[in-house]
């Protein structure tokens, strides 16, 4: 029997690299401060059998196990354990194989690969194939898809989980199971039921989707002084119902300095087609935005990924192979799903609250289109037909800020304020975005 030494894959707290390895994977620095609970050690398996060994050993020893693929969960549950102690972190960073087969329109993707790497490897083989998953390009595919995975093509092709054919997991007994071996109930559960719940994801088999050779992107900004309130109210009536090829999200932030601070709404879009067709679609469905040809940039699908990820113009797609986020901040986030348009009075109250916080951000991403063709029980991701958009709330602060509690209180108060305008009974949220009780 061949054995493989684990020594180089284990980082204990005595190892000089322990902190840098942990910090390189966790994305929310709020949960990486010295006072946060730390694992006994970090294990970085380099093959599937190593993950099996980790499960079997941790079970025998009674050590709790946290599994990390990209570290993007807002509350750090993949690398921090507030309750179970001792615990270890199994970091899947070395398990990032991607095997693209254009002939069958499929790819096998390892859990530690990022969605950006997946997008790049698809584009290497074809300029007219893509995959519908997240906008942030450093999301680990293991955890990302288990939570649903929505992005700029959500209205055309649904979620990442809607485009999964097979999977391989390690179950609680250390067995590797594919779809046939795990059965349809478990295969249903892992597609949107949340990471770390039903086993450790090793591989996904995904379906590639067609994208046109030319897509169009734009960003148009509107301030309160330019009629942002009425425009955003209208957006709610348009964005979830328009052409399925159009994804038009809105980033909402305070801009400027006191006493001239205002709210800026940034309309950020991907259209699966050329600018000429897009302008016709916008003229018919949302003329109020005033979109012009010079606002529009025609590009390839892979370059639209770069655009949405916020990289500077002209950044080559190879940046997607870096695999780690360039920016990591201190933040607290919450989420909601909205089923009825929020009235202008509700928006005006929202502006008042945004203007008093240091560095807040709200992101509204429309659903509708393909999402309306699924029932809430087709997968564990229930936010389907009838959901207009998802709302993410964030507050960022700098290292050394003495008023962390103030920022967390602010976002909780904002969440409370939004209660009457969002889904209720139950109040829905995106899995992994917040571990507070709803409304707290």
C-alpha positions in Angstrom: 0.0 0.0 0.0 1.4 3.4 -1.0 1.4 6.1 1.6 1.8 9.8 1.3 3.4 11.9 4.1 1.1 14.6 5.5 3.8 16.7 7.2 4.0 19.4 4.5 0.2 19.7 4.5 -0.3 20.4 8.2 0.2 23.8 9.8 0.0 23.9 13.6 0.0 27.2 15.6 3.8 26.6 16.2 4.4 26.7 12.4 5.7 30.1 11.2 3.3 29.9 8.2 0.2 29.2 10.3 -1.2 32.7 10.5 -0.4 33.6 6.9 -2.1 30.4 5.6 -5.2 31.1 7.7 -5.3 34.7 6.7 -4.8 34.0 3.1 -7.9 31.9 2.9 -10.3 33.7 5.2 -11.9 36.7 3.5 -13.4 38.7 6.4 -10.6 40.2 8.5 -13.2 40.9 11.3 -13.0 37.1 12.0 -9.3 36.8 11.7 -8.4 39.1 14.6 -6.1 37.6 17.3 -9.1 37.2 19.7 -11.1 35.1 17.3 -11.0 31.3 18.0 -8.2 29.6 16.1 -8.0 25.9 14.8 -5.6 23.4 16.4 -4.1 23.1 13.0 -4.8 23.6 9.3 -4.7 20.7 6.9 -4.3 21.3 3.2 -5.0 18.0 1.4 -3.6 17.4 -2.0 -5.8 14.5 -3.1 -9.3 13.2 -2.5 -8.0 10.4 -0.2 -6.5 12.9 2.2 -10.0 14.4 2.7 -11.3 10.9 3.5 -8.4 10.5 6.1 -9.3 13.9 7.7 -12.9 12.9 8.2 -12.1 9.5 9.6 -9.4 10.8 12.0 -11.4 13.8 13.2 -14.3 11.5 13.9 -12.2 9.0 15.9 -10.5 11.8 17.9 -13.7 13.8 18.5 -12.2 16.9 16.9 -14.7 19.2 15.1 -13.9 19.8 11.5 -14.4 23.0 9.5 -14.0 22.9 5.7 -12.9 25.8 3.6 -12.9 26.2 -0.2 -12.8 29.9 -0.7 -13.5 31.4 2.7 -16.1 33.9 1.4 -18.9 33.1 3.9 -19.6 36.5 5.6 -19.4 35.0 9.1 -16.3 32.9 8.7 -18.0 29.6 9.5 -15.5 27.8 7.3 -12.5 28.9 9.4 -13.8 29.9 12.8 -15.7 27.9 15.3 -17.3 29.9 18.2 -18.9 26.8 19.8 -17.0 23.6 19.1 -13.6 23.3 20.5 -11.1 22.0 19.7 -11.5 22.3 15.9 -9.4 21.9 12.8 -9.7 23.6 9.4 -9.5 21.5 6.2 -8.5 24.0 3.5 -9.1 22.7 0.0 -6.8 25.2 -1.7 -4.7 22.5 -3.4 -7.7 20.7 -4.8 -8.3 22.9 -7.8 -8.4 20.7 -10.8 -10.6 21.8 -13.8 -11.3 19.4 -16.7 -13.3 21.1 -19.5 -14.9 19.0 -22.2 -16.4 21.3 -24.9 -17.8 18.4 -26.9 -20.1 17.3 -24.1 -20.6 20.9 -22.8 -19.5 19.8 -19.3 -16.6 20.2 -16.9 -15.5 18.4 -13.8 -14.3 21.0 -11.2 -12.6 20.4 -7.9 -13.9 22.2 -4.8 -10.9 24.3 -4.2 -10.9 25.8 -7.7 -12.3 29.4 -7.8 -15.1 30.4 -10.1 -12.7 32.8 -11.8 -10.4 29.9 -12.6 -13.3 27.9 -14.0 -14.4 30.9 -16.2 -10.9 31.2 -17.5 -10.4 27.5 -18.3 -13.8 27.4 -20.1 -12.8 30.5 -22.1 -9.4 28.9 -23.0 -11.4 26.2 -24.9 -14.3 28.3 -26.2 -15.3 31.9 -26.6 -19.0 30.9 -26.8 -19.3 28.9 -23.6 -19.6 30.1 -20.0 -21.0 29.1 -16.6 -23.6 31.0 -14.5 -22.1 31.6 -11.1 -20.9 34.5 -8.9 -19.5 37.9 -9.8 -16.7 37.9 -7.3 -14.1 35.7 -9.0 -12.3 34.2 -5.9 -15.2 32.1 -4.7 -14.3 28.5 -4.0 -16.5 26.3 -6.1 -17.1 23.8 -3.3 -18.9 26.2 -1.0 -20.2 28.6 -3.7 -22.4 26.1 -5.4 -23.6 24.4 -2.2 -25.2 27.8 -1.4 -26.9 28.3 -4.7 -24.4 30.5 -6.7 -26.0 33.4 -8.6 -24.4 35.9 -10.9 -24.8 37.9 -14.0 -26.5 35.1 -16.0 -29.0 34.2 -13.2 -32.0 35.5 -15.2 -30.9 33.6 -18.4 -29.7 30.3 -16.9 -30.6 30.2 -13.2 -28.2 29.4 -10.5 -25.0 27.4 -10.5 -26.9 24.6 -8.8 -29.3 24.5 -11.7 -26.5 23.6 -14.0 -24.9 20.7 -12.0 -25.1 17.1 -13.3 -23.1 15.1 -10.8 -20.9 15.5 -7.7 -18.4 13.6 -5.6 -18.5 14.1 -1.8 -16.9 12.5 1.3 -19.7 11.5 3.7 -19.5 11.4 7.5 -18.1 7.8 7.3 -15.2 8.8 5.0 -16.7 7.2 1.9 -16.4 9.0 -1.5 -19.9 9.0 -3.2 -21.0 10.2 -6.6 -24.6 11.0 -7.5 -25.5 7.4 -8.2 -24.0 6.2 -4.9 -25.3 9.0 -2.7 -28.9 8.8 -4.1 -31.2 11.6 -5.3 -32.2 12.9 -1.9 -28.6 13.7 -0.9 -27.8 15.0 -4.4 -30.8 17.3 -4.0 -29.6 18.5 -0.5 -26.1 19.5 -1.5 -27.4 21.7 -4.3 -28.3 24.8 -2.3 -28.5 23.4 1.2 -25.4 25.1 2.4 -21.7 24.1 2.7 -20.4 21.8 5.4 -23.9 20.3 6.0 -24.1 17.0 4.2 -20.5 16.0 3.6 -17.4 17.5 2.1 -17.6 18.4 -1.6 -14.7 17.2 -3.7 -15.9 17.6 -7.3 -18.8 19.1 -9.2 -19.8 18.1 -12.7 -21.2 21.2 -14.3 -23.0 22.0 -17.5 -21.6 24.7 -19.7 -24.0 27.2 -21.1 -23.9 29.1 -24.5 -22.9 32.7 -24.5 -22.7 35.0 -27.6 -19.3 36.0 -29.1 -20.2 39.6 -28.2 -21.8 40.8 -25.0 -22.4 44.4 -23.8 -21.7 45.9 -20.4 -22.4 49.4 -18.9 -22.4 51.4 -15.7 -24.6 54.5 -15.4 -24.6 56.5 -12.1 -27.5 58.6 -10.8 -27.5 60.7 -7.6 -30.4 61.8 -5.5 -30.1 65.2 -7.2 -30.6 63.4 -10.6 -33.7 61.6 -9.5 -32.3 58.4 -8.1 -35.3 57.7 -5.8 -37.9 57.6 -8.5 -35.5 55.8 -10.9 -34.8 53.1 -8.3 -38.5 52.6 -7.6 -39.0 52.2 -11.3 -36.1 49.7 -11.5 -37.9 47.4 -9.1 -40.8 47.3 -11.6 -38.6 46.6 -14.6 -35.4 44.7 -13.8 -37.0 41.3 -12.7 -39.4 41.3 -15.7 -37.4 42.4 -18.7 -35.5 40.6 -21.4 -33.9 37.4 -19.9 -30.6 38.3 -21.6 -30.3 41.5 -19.5 -29.0 41.5 -15.9 -29.2 45.0 -14.5 -28.1 45.3 -10.9 -27.8 48.4 -8.7 -25.0 49.4 -6.3 -26.1 52.0 -3.7 -23.6 54.0 -1.7 -23.1 57.4 -0.1 -20.7 59.6 -2.0 -19.1 63.0 -1.4 -18.2 64.5 2.0 -20.4 66.3 4.5 -22.3 68.6 4.3 -22.6 67.7 0.6 -22.9 63.9 1.0 -25.4 62.3 -1.3 -26.5 58.8 -2.4 -25.3 57.5 -5.7 -27.0 54.6 -7.4 -24.8 52.7 -10.0 -26.7 50.8 -12.6 -24.4 48.0 -13.7 -25.4 45.6 -16.5 -24.5 42.6 -18.6 -26.5 42.0 -21.8 -26.0 38.8 -23.7 -25.9 40.5 -27.1 -24.7 43.6 -29.0 -25.2 47.2 -28.0 -27.6 48.0 -30.7 -30.1 45.4 -29.5 -29.5 46.4 -25.9 -30.4 50.0 -26.6 -33.7 48.8 -28.2 -34.4 46.7 -25.1 -33.7 49.6 -22.8 -35.7 52.1 -24.8 -38.7 49.9 -24.6 -38.4 48.7 -21.0 -36.4 51.3 -19.0 -36.1 54.6 -21.0 -36.0 56.5 -17.7 -32.3 55.5 -17.3 -31.4 57.4 -20.5 -28.9 54.9 -21.7 -26.8 56.0 -24.7 -24.5 54.2 -27.1 -21.4 55.8 -25.5 -22.4 54.3 -22.2 -22.2 50.8 -23.7 -19.1 48.7 -24.1 -19.1 45.6 -26.4 -16.8 42.9 -25.3 -16.4 39.1 -24.9 -18.1 37.1 -22.1 -14.7 36.4 -20.3 -13.9 40.1 -20.4 -17.3 41.0 -19.0 -16.3 38.8 -16.0 -13.2 41.0 -15.5 -15.4 44.1 -15.8 -17.9 43.0 -13.2 -15.2 41.8 -10.8 -14.0 45.5 -10.7 -10.6 45.1 -12.3 -9.2 48.1 -14.2 -10.0 48.3 -17.9 -7.5 46.3 -20.0 -6.7 43.8 -17.2 -5.9 40.5 -19.0 -8.1 37.5 -18.1 -5.1 35.7 -16.6 -5.7 37.7 -13.5 -8.5 35.1 -12.8 -5.8 32.5 -12.2 -4.4 34.3 -9.1 -7.2 32.6 -7.1 -7.0 34.9 -4.0 -8.8 38.1 -3.4 -6.7 41.3 -3.7 -8.8 43.1 -1.2 -9.8 41.8 2.2 -11.6 44.1 4.6 -13.3 44.2 8.0 -17.0 44.1 7.4 -20.4 42.9 8.6 -23.1 41.8 6.0 -26.7 40.9 5.9 -29.2 40.0 3.2 -32.8 40.0 2.3 -35.1 38.8 -0.6 -37.7 41.3 -1.8 -41.0 40.2 -3.2 -42.9 43.6 -3.5 -41.5 46.9 -4.8 -40.3 49.1 -1.9 -42.2 52.4 -2.0 -40.4 55.8 -2.5 -41.0 56.6 1.2 -39.2 53.4 2.2 -36.3 54.4 -0.1 -36.1 57.8 1.5 -35.8 56.3 4.9 -33.1 54.1 3.6 -31.1 57.1 2.3 -31.3 58.7 5.8 -29.7 55.6 7.4 -27.0 55.2 4.7 -25.9 58.8 5.0 -25.0 58.5 8.7 -22.7 55.4 8.3 -19.0 55.7 7.4 -18.6 53.2 4.6 -21.8 51.3 3.8 -22.9 49.6 0.6 -26.1 48.0 -0.7 -26.3 45.8 -3.7 -29.6 44.8 -5.4 -29.4 42.0 -8.0 -32.6 41.1 -9.9 -34.0 37.6 -10.2 -37.0 36.7 -12.5 -36.5 35.2 -15.9 -35.3 31.6 -15.7 -35.6 31.8 -11.8 -39.3 32.0 -12.1 -39.5 28.7 -13.9 -38.4 26.8 -10.7 -40.5 26.0 -7.7 -39.1 26.6 -4.3 -38.7 22.8 -3.7 -36.9 22.0 -6.9 -33.6 22.5 -5.0 -33.0 23.6 -1.4 -32.6 27.2 -2.7 -36.2 28.4 -2.3 -35.9 32.0 -3.4 -37.4 31.5 -6.8 -40.7 32.4 -8.4 -42.0 35.7 -7.0 -38.6 37.0 -5.8 -37.9 40.3 -7.4 -34.3 40.8 -6.2 -31.8 40.0 -3.5 -30.5 42.8 -1.3 -27.1 42.7 0.3 -26.2 45.2 3.0 -22.6 45.8 4.0 -20.7 48.0 6.3 -16.9 48.2 6.0 -14.3 49.7 8.4 -10.5 50.1 8.7 -8.1 48.1 10.9 -7.8 49.7 14.3 -11.3 51.2 14.3 -12.4 51.5 17.9 -16.1 51.6 17.0 -16.6 48.1 15.6 -19.7 47.7 17.7 -21.2 50.9 16.2 -20.9 49.5 12.7 -22.5 46.2 13.7 -25.3 48.0 15.5 -25.8 50.2 12.4 -26.3 47.3 10.1 -28.6 45.5 12.5 -30.7 48.6 12.8 -30.8 48.9 9.0 -31.9 45.3 8.8 -34.7 46.0 11.3 -35.8 49.1 9.3 -36.0 47.0 6.1 -38.2 44.4 7.8 -41.6 45.7 6.6 -40.4 45.9 3.0 -38.9 42.4 2.5 -40.0 38.8 2.6 -41.6 37.6 5.9 -42.9 34.5 7.6 -40.1 33.5 7.2 -37.8 36.4 6.6 -35.5 34.9 3.9 -31.7 35.4 3.7 -28.9 34.0 1.5 -27.2 31.0 3.2 -24.0 31.9 5.0 -24.5 35.7 4.8 -25.3 36.2 8.5 -25.6 34.2 11.7 -27.7 36.7 13.6 -31.3 35.9 14.2 -33.4 37.6 11.5 -34.3 41.1 12.7 -31.6 41.2 15.4 
